[in-house]
């Protein structure tokens, strides 16, 4: 493993890509030290720290935004919005591609069509940045988190104009950084930025565990004991292994290529496999489900507060029941989240996976599934297989998604600590890590160096082919 790692720096092209990626990530982290004009950073930090232990409202929204966007709204810096507006715009166009025929035709045009879609995605990103920036700045002003000299008159207009411009420019700059990593670095740029934002919170989580560790006590009163630390470490290893398993797991369907006679030679007839990912939807179901589950807890908590100020006993009892049972870790909350993960798993798979198109492609290339007639029968078979493996994949996603909320509730630890035991953050880190390793492995093998998973790292071809 060490020799394989050193081989990365023996190849100039690969070494330059790695250093370029690290340099872009350093620039990305520097942006977190550039604050917005007019924001009282000390007040924002205090409010964010107080809301960390809150399972609803502002604290949950800030934690969600920090984990999934790669930004830091709790610091109110120019990179506060992170890369999430661009990701949201990309998801919107992916969904529109499946329902708008003109976009489907544009996508089939190849590079030129994809370039046009990318241009529209950037325009939508700018609009989302402006809307999200206005919402965040309005929240700061409403909660008196803005410096007094920017609360009235033309100064308030300057505050909003500079804030919207800074947050929008920061998000677009991160989008540009991601594109530069795609061109000159290693890995998918947007995913690498997301991963860097998630891993940047790991020292805080470890620091919280160290500062709250007490070997003489059990996990009570905000302190954690030896058993809790052992449980957290074992859970991290187990969940990480499960996340790797669900990321790389495939259902291989045997494919037989038809034989063709050309003169006196018979060509074709090879047997290969059609790999179908168990978790075809990736992290999208957890992202959608987690996003939607923010609103019930916030809305029911707000309704309960309003009802307690003046309402009938029945309405107070109802809102109190809903507010209590839709907090993180409660049974109704977990049940609804699991149902949403299953729903979005099938929804995203339906949008992205087309058995009819795959059946037509197999027929065009002269391939078929043994025992299945080409055409509609093949499409039906692929759809049935995909429905079954999606059910299993959604079950794994549901387990990984609820582990952080359950651990946070049972051990009474902050969500930003428990988030490293599962959920979207862990899946993103695992998938991006595997992608980077595969890319580096391909570069090493292409230059006759042994990779991480083959050979002894001293060079030379180490993969032997075997004829069937």
Secondary structure as UniProt FT lines:
FT   HELIX           2..8
FT   TURN            9..10
FT   HELIX           12..30
FT   HELIX           31..33
FT   TURN            37..38
FT   HELIX           41..51
FT   TURN            52..53
FT   HELIX           57..69
FT   TURN            73..76
FT   TURN            78..83
FT   HELIX           84..97
FT   TURN            98..99
FT   HELIX           101..108
FT   HELIX           111..142
FT   TURN            143..144
FT   HELIX           148..150
FT   HELIX           153..184
FT   HELIX           189..199
FT   TURN            200..201
FT   HELIX           202..211
FT   TURN            215..216
FT   TURN            221..222
FT   HELIX           226..248
FT   STRAND          250..257
FT   STRAND          259..262
FT   TURN            263..264
FT   STRAND          265..268
FT   STRAND          271..277
FT   TURN            278..283
FT   HELIX           284..309
FT   HELIX           313..325
FT   TURN            328..329
FT   HELIX           331..352
FT   HELIX           355..364
FT   TURN            365..366
FT   STRAND          367..368
FT   TURN            370..371
FT   TURN            374..375
FT   HELIX           376..411
FT   HELIX           415..418
FT   HELIX           419..421
FT   HELIX           423..446
FT   TURN            447..448
FT   TURN            452..453
//
